[in-house]
Amino acid sequence: MVVVDNKKDVMRVGFGFDVHRIVPDRELWLGGIRFDCGFGLLGHSDADVLIHAVCDALLGAACLGDIGRHFPDSDMRYKGIDSKKLLAAVVDLLEENGYVVGNIDATVCCEQPKVNPRVVEIQQCLARIMKVTPDCVSIKATTTERLGFTGRGEGISAYAMALINEKQPS
């Protein structure tokens, strides 16, 4: 707990990780933005690995479980769902539990596509859904120097840290 101006502000931190296998003939979505690159990710939803990691970080910060608990792949309502809808539902769940998003710091790991040229688009998209300004959404992209499953082009992974704050009364 941090004391600011003689009042108590509750801040909580969460961590998220996700990975999906690369497959042909599927759209690739990263951070709510479509990439035209000739492949996509395998998953029950649209397999947006970045949004899934962000969702897990937010849920973890609020001690609300993980994305699989709230949106199980055994539930056909989520078959092919746009992950932006999942993130919006997570933000609503946070608010119902007395929290708002503070900031996000996330990293996408892949050899292809090149994500850095589209980081600003991703920031704007995620910020809009999470009801924060784009400067509260840090998105980074890296390769694994051709090492491991991401380096071999078998999958894409993403990591995310989230800070949430106790919702202040209006």
Solvent accessible surface area in square Angstrom, and as a share of the most:
residue,aa,sasa,rsa
1,M,163,0.73
2,V,64,0.37
3,V,100,0.57
4,V,64,0.37
5,D,127,0.66
6,N,148,0.76
7,K,109,0.46
8,K,135,0.57
9,D,33,0.17
10,V,42,0.24
11,M,87,0.39
12,R,78,0.29
13,V,95,0.54
14,G,6,0.06
15,F,116,0.48
16,G,2,0.02
17,F,85,0.35
18,D,29,0.15
19,V,59,0.34
20,H,32,0.14
21,R,158,0.58
22,I,37,0.19
23,V,27,0.15
24,P,98,0.62
25,D,142,0.74
26,R,75,0.27
27,E,82,0.37
28,L,0,0.00
29,W,62,0.22
30,L,0,0.00
31,G,0,0.00
32,G,6,0.05
33,I,25,0.13
34,R,105,0.38
35,F,10,0.04
36,D,119,0.62
37,C,45,0.27
38,G,72,0.69
39,F,36,0.15
40,G,0,0.00
41,L,1,0.00
42,L,92,0.46
43,G,18,0.18
44,H,43,0.19
45,S,9,0.06
46,D,19,0.10
47,A,0,0.00
48,D,1,0.00
49,V,0,0.00
50,L,0,0.00
51,I,0,0.00
52,H,15,0.07
53,A,0,0.00
54,V,0,0.00
55,C,0,0.00
56,D,25,0.13
57,A,0,0.00
58,L,0,0.00
59,L,0,0.00
60,G,32,0.31
61,A,2,0.02
62,A,8,0.06
63,C,96,0.57
64,L,28,0.14
65,G,35,0.33
66,D,70,0.36
67,I,29,0.15
68,G,41,0.39
69,R,159,0.58
70,H,48,0.21
71,F,30,0.13
72,P,45,0.29
73,D,104,0.54
74,S,96,0.62
75,D,32,0.16
76,M,135,0.60
77,R,181,0.66
78,Y,31,0.12
79,K,120,0.51
80,G,51,0.49
81,I,36,0.18
82,D,50,0.26
83,S,0,0.00
84,K,51,0.22
85,K,128,0.54
86,L,7,0.03
87,L,0,0.00
88,A,41,0.32
89,A,39,0.30
90,V,1,0.00
91,V,4,0.02
92,D,68,0.35
93,L,40,0.20
94,L,1,0.00
95,E,45,0.20
96,E,136,0.61
97,N,70,0.36
98,G,28,0.27
99,Y,28,0.11
100,V,51,0.29
101,V,10,0.06
102,G,13,0.13
103,N,58,0.30
104,I,0,0.00
105,D,58,0.30
106,A,1,0.01
107,T,29,0.17
108,V,0,0.00
109,C,11,0.07
110,C,7,0.04
111,E,22,0.10
112,Q,98,0.44
113,P,14,0.09
114,K,121,0.51
115,V,4,0.02
116,N,96,0.49
117,P,109,0.68
118,R,67,0.24
119,V,22,0.13
120,V,95,0.55
121,E,73,0.33
122,I,0,0.00
123,Q,37,0.17
124,Q,88,0.39
125,C,6,0.04
126,L,0,0.00
127,A,2,0.02
128,R,168,0.61
129,I,29,0.15
130,M,3,0.01
131,K,127,0.54
132,V,27,0.16
133,T,82,0.47
134,P,61,0.38
135,D,125,0.65
136,C,37,0.22
137,V,1,0.01
138,S,43,0.28
139,I,11,0.05
140,K,89,0.38
141,A,25,0.20
142,T,63,0.37
143,T,46,0.27
144,T,40,0.23
145,E,137,0.61
146,R,179,0.65
147,L,129,0.64
148,G,39,0.37
149,F,80,0.33
150,T,6,0.03
151,G,6,0.06
152,R,154,0.56
153,G,36,0.35
154,E,80,0.36
155,G,2,0.02
156,I,0,0.00
157,S,4,0.02
158,A,0,0.00
159,Y,90,0.34
160,A,1,0.01
161,M,85,0.38
162,A,3,0.02
163,L,47,0.23
164,I,0,0.00
165,N,44,0.23
166,E,70,0.31
167,K,96,0.41
168,Q,94,0.42
169,P,126,0.79
170,S,160,1.03
